[in-house]
Amino acid sequence: AEKLEFPPEVTLEEGMRDSLRGCVRQWFANQAAAFDGRDIEGVHQMRVALRRLRSALHFFRDFIPDPPLDEFRDRSK
């Protein structure tokens, strides 16, 4: 996972976008290794990416009005 750093002038939208993009990039960067099955680190990193995504969605929940996010949260557990 990449370390996210936000300048003081970052907007809510930019922070949310960069946070969610980082989670998705981590997911896809490890997808091939996880599906291959020979490297358990790929599976672990996909789980970490999912936990990070769920945390980011929880953090930004008041700014994302889409009800399907509740369903995603429940299914991703």
ABEGO torsion letter per residue (X at the ends): XBBBBBBAABBAAAAAAAAAAAAAAAAAAAAAAAAAGABAAAAAAAAAAAAAAAAAAAAAAAABABAAAAAAAAAAX
